[in-house]
């Protein structure tokens, strides 16, 4: 059965290493000490020993038949998303027989109570069901897409978004979310870049921790918490050619240093479950990789939760050419470390036979069953199976006003001001007529983007037009013309141009709402072009001819190629897909009610030909020569600069910030010692505003080549106009560690350069050394 957008669940496992002391970056590294870290929550409290639980589960498992055990390892869909609150034919009988232990795509208190009743009142052992769902960036109240949230660089706001999402989901009968996606993504052609935190290991790791804390809180027994899932384990974001589900072929060093650290961070933060990825690593599909699921995740990292596959990924091991048939695929998966089969029904059909034949040890089955039952116990489901299915709490919780306000706040924090020529923004009071033009100007369904869970796509979202009309001062008119289309087949057409141009000509300012249709990003939504789809670019060029100021509001789930817009429009705001309250949040930005503070979590290329492009690349033996741009035998393009259009960490404000030279409290450190880098940041503009102060480090010479720059800390600070503050970052040798030539993890003595500044492309520089 092929996956559908509403059904794909993904998870990933975290991972590294072969030998005992060969530990990957994420295993040992701790974040640089900055005040940007939110208040600690003990999200891993569920890992503490519980003798009463152990006895309860041991007694229960002693009564279980092999068929009932296999049932606990099987997760199937209820079909809610496609057909409403219904079960596929035969599933209800399977629940009664104990052949299904978990259900996904089932929600609402009433529906989950009905299904739970089958499990606890009509089965022999009365084991409750576990209900899972894709709560990715909100449940009913939808926040900005995950990439947008990452652009806030605000860990407290991101954690709050996950907490609201968990509270709503739990009130709707859900126990478990298939989030966060912590895949590092460096190819914007890949549609699922929208689901993660972008290209950087450090930022992605800190955001992974924040989301796990938000979903799980500090006590899984609380009825407003849900299990988190770290996905997709592992290296899914490295799909060749940016094509979803495509082959991944990376070195072990790259796996350790780039793709595993966010998973390790999620595991350390207490993520209760991991999800395998669709791709292979080192020739083995992830769902059959003992290296990833057992050697790294359980033995090296000490993970105590359970592992679920992505949608039918065991079945797909046959298509990979790794398994001869489904029965062998199931054997390979469970022996590798998979605990739960999502939608493939491979375990249901073949696992008992594999045990009988001696190809799977029943002890391995028991270990998987125990891990799953423990999570049901820790959620309090054995104590009260219906505790999440409370219609009164559901009614009182969904779409709470404070949740909507939180969604609006996170949305405006996520938006990035990319250009603001001659202070075109905020909109001036003299702008008495505003033309909102473009296919995303008044489209409710596009506001919440892909993976919008149970969000109302038709009536709830506030569009840009609605937000502008609600905010515009008395006497100001806000008109709308769609003007262009964003479907691929709209390219070359000009219907609607005349209406849009006529509106523009009689308006003081044009707000062009352009980007991608919501389903052009996300799963199974890869592109070979990063240009604005349809005929939007052609319309934008016609609007330029009117001579009116143009404010481009981009809504998309990936970096787009907007080189022409950067050169020709007056201001650009990257709004991503901003969520249920997105229209109000955009208006807050455009009118200056909120001073934009977002910074890019991913590099924006000038064109798709630069892809992959990311800030922490390695140098070449023939780097470009800044003082000789025409040098031939160096690593450069003939037709485009090497530099991106907008670098990682970049974002403007309506005020200005001045950085003092960075100072170090010492020039040399030894292992275990701390170096403190200090910089004074001054709000030198006329408005209060927030700035993300960023710390980068370069290891100049290593036993293997090192990146030209790596983020090692950041702090988001609010400064009133004229206010100054000294920001301090602490570094130790642990922050300088990497996978060395012998594949061991650690730092090396040598010289380092350090920068503190407003983006990866700017900053005040200092040097220090690490000695023996």
C-alpha positions as CSV (number, residue, x, y, z in Angstrom):
1,X,0.0,0.0,0.0
2,X,1.4,3.4,-0.9
3,X,1.6,6.1,1.7
4,X,-0.5,9.2,1.4
5,X,0.4,12.7,2.7
6,X,-1.8,12.4,5.7
7,X,-0.6,9.0,6.7
8,X,3.2,9.1,6.5
9,X,4.9,9.0,9.9
10,X,8.5,9.4,10.2
11,X,11.0,8.9,12.8
12,X,14.6,8.6,13.1
13,X,17.1,7.1,15.2
14,X,20.1,8.6,16.5
15,X,23.4,7.2,16.1
16,X,27.0,6.6,15.8
17,X,29.9,4.4,16.1
18,X,31.6,1.2,15.8
19,X,33.9,0.7,18.8
20,X,33.3,1.4,22.4
21,X,35.3,4.6,22.8
22,X,34.6,5.9,19.3
23,X,31.9,8.3,20.2
24,X,30.2,10.8,17.8
25,X,29.9,14.5,18.4
26,X,26.4,14.3,19.7
27,X,27.4,11.7,22.3
28,X,29.7,13.9,24.2
29,X,29.2,17.5,23.1
30,X,27.2,19.9,25.2
31,X,25.9,23.3,24.0
32,X,28.1,26.3,24.6
33,X,27.1,28.0,27.8
34,X,24.8,30.9,26.9
35,X,21.8,32.3,28.5
36,X,19.8,31.4,25.4
37,X,19.2,28.0,26.9
38,X,15.6,27.7,28.3
39,X,14.8,26.5,31.8
40,X,15.6,22.9,32.1
41,X,12.7,20.4,32.2
42,X,13.4,16.8,33.1
43,X,11.8,15.3,30.0
44,X,13.7,12.1,30.6
45,X,12.1,11.4,34.0
46,X,10.3,8.5,32.4
47,X,13.6,6.6,32.2
48,X,13.8,6.2,36.0
49,X,13.4,2.7,37.4
50,X,9.9,1.8,38.4
51,X,9.7,-1.6,40.2
52,X,5.9,-1.6,40.4
53,X,5.7,-1.1,36.6
54,X,8.2,-3.9,36.0
55,X,6.2,-6.3,38.1
56,X,2.9,-5.3,36.4
57,X,4.3,-5.7,32.9
58,X,6.1,-9.0,33.7
59,X,2.8,-10.4,35.1
60,X,0.9,-9.3,32.1
61,X,3.4,-10.6,29.6
62,X,3.3,-14.0,31.3
63,X,-0.3,-14.3,30.3
64,X,0.1,-13.2,26.7
65,X,0.1,-15.5,23.7
66,X,2.6,-15.0,20.9
67,X,-0.2,-13.6,18.7
68,X,-1.1,-11.1,21.4
69,X,2.5,-10.1,21.7
70,X,2.8,-9.6,17.9
71,X,-0.3,-7.4,18.1
72,X,1.4,-5.0,20.4
73,X,4.1,-4.6,17.7
74,X,1.6,-3.6,15.1
75,X,0.4,0.0,14.3
76,X,-2.4,0.5,11.8
77,X,-4.4,3.4,10.5
78,X,-8.0,4.2,11.3
79,X,-8.6,6.0,8.0
80,X,-9.9,9.1,9.8
81,X,-8.0,11.5,7.4
82,X,-9.5,10.0,4.3
83,X,-13.0,8.8,5.3
84,X,-13.8,10.4,8.7
85,X,-14.0,8.5,12.0
86,X,-14.0,5.0,10.5
87,X,-11.9,1.8,10.7
88,X,-10.7,-0.2,7.8
89,X,-12.8,-3.4,7.4
90,X,-11.7,-6.1,9.8
91,X,-9.7,-3.8,12.1
92,X,-12.3,-3.8,14.8
93,X,-12.3,-7.5,15.0
94,X,-8.5,-7.4,15.0
95,X,-8.6,-5.1,18.0
96,X,-11.0,-7.5,19.8
97,X,-8.6,-10.4,19.1
98,X,-5.6,-8.5,20.4
99,X,-4.0,-8.3,17.0
100,X,-3.5,-4.6,17.0
101,X,-1.8,-2.7,19.8
102,X,-1.8,0.8,18.5
103,X,-3.8,3.0,16.0
104,X,-2.8,6.2,14.2
105,X,-5.0,8.7,12.4
106,X,-7.6,8.5,15.1
107,X,-8.5,11.5,17.2
108,X,-11.3,13.3,19.1
109,X,-12.2,12.2,22.5
110,X,-15.4,10.5,21.4
111,X,-13.8,8.4,18.6
112,X,-10.8,7.3,20.6
113,X,-13.0,6.3,23.5
114,X,-15.0,4.1,21.2
115,X,-11.9,2.4,19.9
116,X,-10.4,2.1,23.4
117,X,-13.5,0.5,24.6
118,X,-13.0,-2.3,22.1
119,X,-9.5,-2.9,23.4
120,X,-10.2,-2.8,27.2
121,X,-13.7,-4.2,27.4
122,X,-13.9,-6.7,24.6
123,X,-10.4,-8.3,24.7
124,X,-9.0,-11.1,26.8
125,X,-6.2,-9.1,28.5
126,X,-7.7,-5.6,28.3
127,X,-4.5,-3.9,27.1
128,X,-5.2,-0.3,26.1
129,X,-4.5,1.0,22.6
130,X,-1.9,3.7,22.0
131,X,-3.1,6.5,19.6
132,X,-0.6,8.3,17.4
133,X,-0.8,11.2,15.0
134,X,1.3,13.6,13.0
135,X,1.2,16.6,15.2
136,X,4.1,18.4,13.5
137,X,3.6,22.2,14.0
138,X,0.3,22.3,15.8
139,X,-2.7,20.1,16.2
140,X,-5.9,22.2,15.8
141,X,-4.2,25.5,16.4
142,X,-1.5,25.5,13.7
143,X,1.9,27.2,14.3
144,X,4.3,28.1,11.5
145,X,5.9,25.2,9.7
146,X,8.9,23.7,11.6
147,X,11.4,25.5,9.4
148,X,9.7,28.7,10.1
149,X,9.7,28.1,13.9
150,X,13.4,27.4,13.6
151,X,13.9,30.9,12.0
152,X,12.8,32.4,15.3
153,X,16.0,31.1,16.9
154,X,13.8,31.4,20.0
155,X,14.0,28.1,22.0
156,X,11.4,29.2,24.6
157,X,8.9,30.0,21.8
158,X,9.5,26.8,20.0
159,X,9.1,24.8,23.2
160,X,5.9,26.7,23.9
161,X,4.5,25.8,20.5
162,X,5.2,22.1,21.1
163,X,3.6,22.4,24.6
164,X,0.4,23.9,23.1
165,X,0.4,21.3,20.4
166,X,0.7,18.5,22.9
167,X,-2.1,20.0,25.1
168,X,-4.5,20.2,22.2
169,X,-3.6,16.8,20.9
170,X,-3.9,15.1,24.3
171,X,-7.3,16.7,24.7
172,X,-8.3,15.3,21.3
173,X,-7.5,11.7,22.4
174,X,-3.9,11.5,21.1
175,X,-1.1,9.9,23.1
176,X,1.8,10.1,20.8
177,X,3.1,12.5,18.1
178,X,5.4,11.6,15.2
179,X,7.5,14.6,15.8
180,X,10.0,16.3,16.0
181,X,11.7,15.7,12.7
182,X,15.3,16.4,13.4
183,X,16.9,15.6,10.0
184,X,19.6,18.0,8.9
185,X,18.6,19.3,5.4
186,X,21.0,21.1,3.1
187,X,19.2,20.7,-0.2
188,X,16.2,22.9,-0.7
189,X,14.9,20.8,-3.5
190,X,13.9,18.3,-0.9
191,X,10.4,19.1,0.1
192,X,10.8,17.8,3.7
193,X,13.3,20.6,4.5
194,X,10.1,22.4,5.6
195,X,9.6,19.9,8.5
196,X,13.0,20.3,10.1
197,X,15.2,23.0,11.7
198,X,17.4,23.6,8.6
199,X,21.0,23.0,7.8
200,X,22.9,23.5,11.1
201,X,23.9,20.8,13.5
202,X,24.1,23.0,16.6
203,X,20.8,24.9,16.0
204,X,19.0,21.7,15.0
205,X,20.2,19.9,18.2
206,X,19.0,22.7,20.5
207,X,15.6,22.9,18.7
208,X,15.3,19.1,18.9
209,X,15.7,19.3,22.7
210,X,13.2,22.2,23.0
211,X,10.5,20.3,21.0
212,X,10.9,17.1,23.0
213,X,10.6,19.1,26.3
214,X,7.5,20.8,24.9
215,X,5.7,17.6,23.9
216,X,6.6,15.5,26.9
217,X,6.9,18.0,29.7
218,X,8.4,16.7,32.9
219,X,5.9,13.9,33.7
220,X,4.3,11.5,31.1
221,X,1.5,10.8,33.6
222,X,0.2,14.3,33.1
223,X,-2.9,14.2,30.8
224,X,-1.7,17.2,28.7
225,X,1.5,15.4,27.5
226,X,2.2,13.2,24.5
227,X,5.1,10.9,23.6
228,X,7.6,12.5,21.2
229,X,9.2,10.7,18.3
230,X,12.7,11.6,16.9
231,X,12.6,11.0,13.2
232,X,13.8,10.0,10.7
233,X,16.6,7.8,11.8
234,X,19.0,8.4,10.0
235,X,20.4,10.7,7.3
236,X,17.1,11.0,5.5
237,X,17.9,14.7,4.8
238,X,20.8,13.6,2.6
239,X,18.7,12.2,-0.2
240,X,20.5,12.4,-3.5
241,X,19.4,15.1,-5.9
242,X,17.0,16.4,-3.2
243,X,14.5,13.7,-4.3
244,X,12.3,12.3,-1.6
245,X,12.9,8.6,-0.7
246,X,16.0,8.6,-2.9
247,X,19.3,6.9,-2.1
248,X,21.6,8.3,0.6
249,X,25.3,7.8,0.2
250,X,27.4,9.5,2.8
251,X,30.6,8.7,4.7
252,X,30.5,7.5,8.3
253,X,32.3,10.7,9.3
254,X,29.5,12.8,7.8
255,X,26.9,10.6,9.5
256,X,28.6,11.1,12.9
257,X,29.4,14.8,12.6
258,X,26.3,16.1,10.7
259,X,23.3,13.8,10.8
260,X,23.4,12.1,14.1
261,X,23.9,14.9,16.7
262,X,20.3,16.1,16.6
263,X,19.1,12.6,17.3
264,X,21.5,12.2,20.2
265,X,20.2,15.5,21.5
266,X,16.6,14.3,21.2
267,X,17.5,11.0,23.0
268,X,19.3,12.9,25.8
269,X,16.3,15.2,26.2
270,X,14.1,12.1,26.7
271,X,12.4,11.4,23.4
272,X,10.3,8.3,24.2
273,X,10.3,6.9,20.7
274,X,12.4,6.9,17.5
275,X,11.2,6.3,13.9
276,X,13.3,4.7,11.2
277,X,13.8,6.4,7.9
278,X,13.0,5.3,4.4
279,X,16.5,5.5,3.1
280,X,19.4,3.2,3.3
281,X,22.7,3.9,5.1
282,X,25.9,2.1,4.0
283,X,23.8,-0.2,1.8
284,X,21.3,-1.3,4.4
285,X,17.8,0.2,4.7
286,X,17.4,2.0,8.0
287,X,14.6,-0.3,9.2
288,X,17.0,-3.3,8.8
289,X,20.1,-1.5,10.2
290,X,21.3,-3.2,13.4
291,X,24.2,-0.6,13.4
292,X,21.8,2.3,13.8
293,X,19.0,0.7,15.8
294,X,21.0,-1.5,18.2
295,X,24.7,-0.7,18.2
296,X,24.2,3.1,18.3
297,X,20.8,3.9,19.6
298,X,20.5,1.3,22.4
299,X,24.0,0.1,23.2
300,X,25.9,3.4,22.8
301,X,23.2,5.9,23.7
302,X,21.3,3.8,26.2
303,X,17.9,4.5,24.6
304,X,15.1,2.9,26.7
305,X,12.0,3.7,24.6
306,X,10.7,1.9,21.5
307,X,11.5,2.1,17.8
308,X,8.7,2.4,15.2
309,X,9.2,2.2,11.5
310,X,8.0,4.8,9.0
311,X,5.0,4.0,6.9
312,X,5.5,0.5,5.3
313,X,9.2,0.9,5.4
314,X,9.7,-2.8,6.3
315,X,7.8,-3.7,3.2
316,X,9.9,-1.4,1.1
317,X,13.1,-3.3,2.1
318,X,12.0,-5.7,-0.7
319,X,12.0,-2.9,-3.3
320,X,15.4,-1.8,-2.0
321,X,16.7,-5.2,-2.9
322,X,17.7,-6.0,0.6
323,X,15.0,-8.6,1.4
324,X,13.8,-11.4,-0.9
325,X,10.2,-11.2,0.5
326,X,8.1,-9.6,3.3
327,X,8.8,-12.5,5.7
328,X,12.5,-12.0,5.5
329,X,12.1,-8.2,5.7
330,X,10.2,-8.6,9.0
331,X,12.9,-10.9,10.4
332,X,15.6,-8.4,9.4
333,X,13.8,-5.5,10.9
334,X,12.9,-7.0,14.3
335,X,16.4,-8.5,14.6
336,X,17.9,-5.2,13.8
337,X,16.0,-3.4,16.6
338,X,12.6,-2.4,15.2
339,X,9.9,-2.7,17.8
340,X,6.8,-1.6,16.0
341,X,5.7,-2.0,12.3
342,X,3.7,1.0,11.1
343,X,1.0,0.0,8.6
344,X,3.0,-2.7,6.8
345,X,1.3,-5.6,8.6
346,X,4.4,-7.6,8.1
347,X,4.7,-8.6,11.8
348,X,1.0,-9.5,11.9
349,X,1.4,-11.8,8.9
350,X,4.7,-13.4,9.4
351,X,6.4,-12.9,12.8
352,X,4.8,-15.8,14.6
353,X,6.0,-18.1,11.9
354,X,9.5,-16.6,12.0
355,X,9.6,-17.3,15.7
356,X,8.4,-20.9,15.2
357,X,11.2,-21.4,12.6
358,X,13.8,-20.1,15.0
359,X,14.6,-17.1,12.7
360,X,13.5,-14.6,15.4
361,X,14.2,-15.3,19.1
362,X,11.1,-14.9,21.2
363,X,13.3,-13.0,23.7
364,X,13.7,-10.3,21.0
365,X,9.9,-10.1,20.6
366,X,9.5,-9.9,24.4
367,X,11.9,-7.0,24.6
368,X,9.9,-5.1,22.0
369,X,6.6,-5.8,23.7
370,X,8.0,-4.7,27.1
371,X,9.2,-1.4,25.7
372,X,5.8,-0.6,24.2
373,X,3.8,-1.7,27.3
374,X,6.1,0.4,29.4
375,X,5.1,3.5,27.5
376,X,1.4,2.7,27.9
377,X,2.0,2.3,31.6
378,X,4.0,5.5,32.0
379,X,1.2,7.4,30.2
380,X,-1.3,6.0,32.8
381,X,-3.3,4.1,30.3
382,X,-3.4,0.9,32.4
383,X,-4.7,2.9,35.3
384,X,-7.3,4.8,33.2
385,X,-7.5,3.8,29.5
386,X,-10.0,6.7,28.9
387,X,-8.0,9.5,30.5
388,X,-7.2,11.1,27.2
389,X,-10.8,10.7,25.9
390,X,-12.6,13.4,27.9
391,X,-15.0,15.4,25.8
392,X,-15.4,18.1,28.3
393,X,-11.7,18.7,28.5
394,X,-11.5,18.6,24.7
395,X,-14.2,21.2,24.3
396,X,-12.5,23.5,26.9
397,X,-9.0,23.1,25.3
398,X,-9.2,23.2,21.5
399,X,-8.6,26.6,20.0
400,X,-8.2,28.4,23.4
401,X,-7.7,32.1,22.9
402,X,-4.3,31.9,24.6
403,X,-3.3,29.2,22.1
404,X,-4.3,31.3,19.2
405,X,-2.4,34.3,20.6
406,X,0.7,32.0,21.1
407,X,0.4,30.9,17.4
408,X,0.3,34.6,16.4
409,X,3.3,35.4,18.5
410,X,5.4,32.5,17.3
411,X,4.5,33.3,13.7
412,X,5.7,36.9,13.9
413,X,8.9,35.7,15.7
414,X,9.6,33.3,12.8
415,X,9.4,35.8,10.0
416,X,12.6,37.1,8.4
417,X,13.1,40.5,6.9
418,X,15.3,39.9,4.0
419,X,15.4,43.3,2.4
420,X,14.2,46.8,3.4
421,X,15.4,49.4,0.9
422,X,15.0,53.0,2.1
423,X,12.9,51.8,5.1
424,X,10.0,50.7,2.9
425,X,8.8,48.9,6.0
426,X,7.0,49.5,8.3
427,X,4.2,50.8,6.1
428,X,3.9,54.5,6.4
429,X,0.7,56.2,7.6
430,X,0.6,58.0,4.3
431,X,-0.2,54.7,2.5
432,X,-3.9,55.1,2.2
433,X,-4.5,52.4,-0.4
434,X,-2.8,49.1,-0.4
435,X,-3.0,46.4,-3.1
436,X,-2.6,42.8,-1.9
437,X,-1.8,40.9,-5.1
438,X,-0.9,37.3,-5.6
439,X,-2.2,33.7,-5.2
440,X,-1.3,33.6,-1.5
441,X,-2.9,36.8,-0.6
442,X,-6.3,35.5,0.3
443,X,-5.9,31.7,0.4
444,X,-6.8,30.1,3.7
445,X,-5.6,26.6,2.9
446,X,-2.1,27.8,2.1
447,X,-1.6,29.6,5.4
448,X,-1.1,26.5,7.5
449,X,1.2,24.6,5.0
450,X,1.7,20.9,4.9
451,X,1.5,18.5,7.8
452,X,-1.1,20.7,9.4
453,X,-2.5,17.7,11.4
454,X,-6.2,18.3,12.4
455,X,-6.0,22.0,11.6
456,X,-9.1,23.5,9.9
457,X,-7.7,24.5,6.4
458,X,-11.0,26.0,5.2
459,X,-12.4,28.4,7.8
460,X,-9.9,29.0,10.6
461,X,-6.8,30.4,9.0
462,X,-6.5,34.2,8.9
463,X,-5.3,35.2,5.4
464,X,-2.9,38.0,4.7
465,X,-5.7,40.1,3.2
466,X,-7.9,39.5,6.3
467,X,-5.0,40.4,8.5
468,X,-4.2,43.6,6.6
469,X,-7.9,44.7,6.5
470,X,-8.2,44.1,10.3
471,X,-5.1,46.1,11.0
472,X,-5.2,48.9,8.4
473,X,-5.7,52.4,10.0
474,X,-9.1,54.0,9.6
475,X,-9.4,55.6,6.1
476,X,-7.0,53.1,4.5
477,X,-8.4,50.8,1.9
478,X,-7.0,47.3,1.3
479,X,-7.9,45.8,-2.1
480,X,-7.1,42.3,-3.5
481,X,-6.4,40.8,-6.9
482,X,-5.1,37.3,-7.3
483,X,-3.4,38.3,-10.5
484,X,-1.3,35.1,-11.0
485,X,-1.3,31.4,-10.4
486,X,1.1,29.2,-8.6
487,X,0.4,25.9,-10.4
488,X,3.1,24.7,-12.7
489,X,0.7,24.8,-15.6
490,X,0.1,28.6,-15.0
491,X,3.6,29.4,-16.5
492,X,3.3,31.5,-19.6
493,X,-0.3,32.6,-18.9
494,X,-1.3,36.2,-18.3
495,X,-5.0,35.9,-17.2
496,X,-5.5,38.1,-14.2
497,X,-2.6,40.4,-14.9
498,X,-4.8,43.3,-16.1
499,X,-6.9,43.3,-13.0
500,X,-3.9,43.1,-10.7
501,X,-2.1,45.9,-12.6
502,X,-5.2,48.1,-12.5
503,X,-5.4,47.7,-8.8
504,X,-1.7,48.4,-8.4
505,X,-1.9,51.6,-10.4
506,X,-4.6,53.1,-8.1
507,X,-2.8,52.0,-4.9
508,X,0.0,53.6,-2.9
509,X,1.8,50.3,-2.1
510,X,1.8,46.8,-3.5
511,X,2.0,43.9,-1.1
512,X,2.8,40.9,-3.4
513,X,1.9,37.6,-1.7
514,X,3.8,35.0,-3.6
515,X,5.4,31.6,-3.1
516,X,4.4,28.0,-3.3
517,X,1.1,26.2,-2.9
518,X,1.0,24.4,0.4
519,X,1.4,20.9,-1.0
520,X,4.4,21.9,-3.1
521,X,6.5,21.4,0.0
522,X,6.6,18.6,2.6
523,X,6.7,14.9,1.9
524,X,6.8,13.7,-1.7
525,X,7.1,17.3,-2.8
526,X,10.6,17.7,-4.3
527,X,11.4,20.2,-7.0
528,X,14.1,20.6,-9.6
529,X,13.6,24.4,-9.6
530,X,13.5,26.8,-6.7
531,X,11.9,29.6,-8.8
532,X,8.5,30.9,-7.9
533,X,6.1,28.4,-9.6
534,X,3.5,29.4,-12.2
535,X,3.4,32.9,-13.6
536,X,4.2,34.8,-10.4
537,X,7.6,36.0,-11.5
538,X,6.1,37.4,-14.8
539,X,3.4,39.3,-12.8
540,X,6.0,40.6,-10.4
541,X,7.9,42.0,-13.3
542,X,4.8,43.7,-14.7
543,X,4.0,45.2,-11.3
544,X,7.5,46.7,-11.2
545,X,6.7,48.7,-14.3
546,X,3.9,50.6,-12.4
547,X,6.6,52.3,-10.4
548,X,4.8,51.7,-7.1
549,X,6.6,50.4,-4.0
550,X,6.5,46.6,-3.8
551,X,6.6,44.6,-0.6
552,X,7.1,40.9,-1.4
553,X,5.7,38.6,1.2
554,X,7.0,35.1,0.5
555,X,5.1,32.0,1.8
556,X,6.9,28.7,1.1
557,X,8.5,25.8,2.8
558,X,11.9,26.1,1.3
559,X,14.4,28.7,0.2
560,X,13.3,30.1,-3.2
561,X,15.4,31.6,-6.0
562,X,14.5,35.3,-5.7
563,X,17.5,37.0,-7.1
564,X,15.4,39.2,-9.4
565,X,13.1,40.2,-6.5
566,X,16.1,41.0,-4.3
567,X,17.4,43.4,-7.0
568,X,14.0,45.0,-7.9
569,X,11.5,45.1,-5.1
570,X,11.6,47.4,-2.1
571,X,11.2,45.0,0.7
572,X,11.0,41.2,1.2
573,X,9.6,39.3,4.2
574,X,10.0,35.5,4.4
575,X,6.8,34.5,6.2
576,X,7.0,30.7,5.5
577,X,3.6,29.1,6.0
578,X,2.7,31.1,9.2
579,X,-0.2,29.1,10.6
580,X,-3.7,29.7,11.8
581,X,-3.1,33.3,12.8
582,X,-0.6,34.0,10.0
583,X,-2.5,36.9,8.4
584,X,-2.5,38.8,11.7
585,X,1.1,38.0,12.3
586,X,2.2,39.3,8.8
587,X,0.2,42.5,9.4
588,X,2.0,42.9,12.7
589,X,5.3,42.8,10.9
590,X,4.2,45.0,7.9
591,X,2.8,47.8,10.1
592,X,5.7,47.6,12.6
593,X,3.6,46.5,15.6
594,X,6.3,43.8,15.9
595,X,9.9,44.4,14.9
596,X,11.1,41.4,12.9
597,X,13.7,39.3,14.6
598,X,13.9,36.1,12.7
599,X,17.2,34.8,11.2
600,X,17.5,32.2,8.4
601,X,18.1,28.6,9.6
602,X,19.0,27.7,6.1
603,X,21.1,29.3,3.3
604,X,19.2,30.9,0.4
605,X,21.0,30.2,-2.9
606,X,21.0,32.6,-5.8
607,X,19.8,29.8,-8.1
608,X,19.4,26.0,-8.0
609,X,22.7,25.5,-9.6
610,X,24.5,26.4,-6.4
611,X,22.8,23.6,-4.5
612,X,23.9,22.1,-2.2
613,X,25.1,25.3,-0.5
614,X,25.5,25.8,3.2
615,X,27.5,28.0,5.5
616,X,29.7,25.3,7.2
617,X,31.2,23.9,4.1
618,X,34.8,22.8,3.9
619,X,37.5,24.8,2.1
620,X,39.0,23.6,-1.1
621,X,42.7,23.5,-2.1
622,X,41.9,26.2,-4.6
623,X,39.6,28.7,-2.8
624,X,38.4,31.8,-4.6
625,X,40.5,35.0,-4.2
626,X,38.4,37.9,-3.0
627,X,41.0,40.4,-4.4
628,X,40.9,38.7,-7.8
629,X,37.3,37.8,-8.7
630,X,38.3,36.8,-12.2
631,X,41.0,34.3,-11.2
632,X,40.5,31.2,-13.4
633,X,42.0,28.2,-11.7
634,X,40.1,28.5,-8.5
635,X,36.8,26.9,-7.2
636,X,34.2,29.2,-8.7
637,X,31.4,29.5,-11.2
638,X,31.7,31.4,-14.5
639,X,28.2,32.8,-14.3
640,X,27.3,33.2,-10.6
641,X,29.2,34.2,-7.5
642,X,30.0,31.5,-4.9
643,X,28.2,33.5,-2.2
644,X,24.6,32.8,-1.4
645,X,21.8,35.3,-1.9
646,X,21.2,35.3,1.9
647,X,23.5,33.5,4.3
648,X,22.6,31.3,7.2
649,X,21.8,33.3,10.3
650,X,20.8,36.4,8.3
651,X,17.9,38.6,9.0
652,X,17.2,42.4,9.2
653,X,15.4,44.5,11.8
654,X,13.6,47.9,11.8
655,X,16.3,49.0,14.1
656,X,20.1,48.6,13.9
657,X,22.6,46.9,16.2
658,X,26.2,47.7,16.6
659,X,28.7,45.1,17.8
660,X,31.9,45.9,19.7
661,X,35.1,44.0,18.9
662,X,35.0,40.5,20.5
663,X,37.3,40.0,23.5
664,X,38.6,36.8,25.0
665,X,39.5,36.3,28.6
666,X,42.5,34.2,27.6
667,X,44.4,33.4,24.5
668,X,45.1,29.8,25.3
669,X,43.1,27.0,27.0
670,X,43.8,23.5,28.0
671,X,41.4,20.6,28.1
672,X,38.8,21.2,30.8
673,X,39.4,24.9,31.0
674,X,36.9,27.5,29.9
675,X,37.3,30.4,27.5
676,X,34.9,33.3,27.6
677,X,34.2,35.4,24.6
678,X,32.5,38.7,25.2
679,X,30.9,41.3,22.9
680,X,28.8,44.4,23.7
681,X,25.8,44.8,21.5
682,X,24.1,48.2,21.2
683,X,20.7,49.0,19.8
684,X,21.8,52.0,17.8
685,X,18.5,52.5,16.0
686,X,15.3,54.3,16.8
687,X,13.1,51.2,17.8
688,X,13.2,48.6,20.5
689,X,14.2,45.2,18.9
690,X,15.5,41.7,19.4
691,X,18.9,40.5,18.0
692,X,20.2,37.0,17.7
693,X,23.9,37.2,18.6
694,X,25.8,34.3,17.1
695,X,29.1,32.6,17.9
696,X,31.1,30.8,15.3
697,X,34.4,28.9,15.5
698,X,36.9,27.6,13.0
699,X,39.5,24.9,13.6
700,X,42.3,26.0,11.3
701,X,44.2,22.7,11.0
702,X,43.0,19.2,11.9
703,X,43.8,15.6,11.5
704,X,41.0,15.8,8.9
705,X,39.8,18.9,7.2
706,X,37.4,21.0,9.1
707,X,34.5,23.4,8.1
708,X,35.3,27.0,7.4
709,X,32.9,28.0,10.3
710,X,30.6,26.3,12.8
711,X,27.9,27.7,15.0
712,X,28.7,27.0,18.6
713,X,26.3,29.3,20.5
714,X,23.7,32.0,20.2
715,X,21.6,34.2,22.3
716,X,18.4,36.1,21.4
717,X,18.3,39.4,23.3
718,X,15.8,42.2,23.5
719,X,17.3,45.7,23.6
720,X,15.5,48.9,23.9
721,X,16.6,51.7,21.7
722,X,19.9,53.0,22.9
723,X,20.4,50.1,25.3
724,X,23.6,48.1,25.3
725,X,24.4,44.7,26.7
726,X,27.5,42.5,27.0
727,X,26.9,39.0,25.8
728,X,29.2,36.2,27.0
729,X,29.8,32.8,25.5
730,X,31.7,30.0,27.2
731,X,33.7,27.5,25.3
732,X,35.7,24.4,26.4
733,X,37.6,21.8,24.5
734,X,34.4,19.7,24.4
735,X,32.8,22.3,22.1
736,X,35.8,21.9,19.7
737,X,35.4,18.1,19.4
738,X,34.8,16.2,16.1
739,X,35.4,12.8,14.6
740,X,39.1,12.7,14.2
741,X,41.2,10.8,11.7
742,X,41.1,7.6,13.7
743,X,37.3,7.9,14.0
744,X,37.6,8.7,17.7
745,X,35.6,11.6,19.1
746,X,37.5,14.5,20.7
747,X,39.3,17.8,20.2
748,X,42.9,18.4,19.0
749,X,45.4,21.0,20.0
750,X,45.8,23.8,17.6
751,X,44.8,27.3,16.5
752,X,41.3,28.5,16.2
753,X,39.4,31.6,15.0
754,X,36.2,32.8,16.7
755,X,33.6,35.2,15.4
756,X,30.6,36.8,17.1
757,X,28.2,38.7,14.9
758,X,24.6,39.0,13.5
759,X,25.0,36.2,10.9
760,X,27.4,33.5,9.6
761,X,28.7,36.1,7.1
762,X,29.6,38.9,9.5
763,X,31.2,39.3,12.9
764,X,34.1,40.5,15.0
765,X,37.0,38.1,15.0
766,X,39.5,36.8,17.6
767,X,42.0,34.0,17.8
768,X,42.9,31.5,20.5
769,X,44.7,28.2,20.9
770,X,44.0,24.8,22.5
771,X,47.1,23.2,24.0
772,X,47.8,19.8,25.4
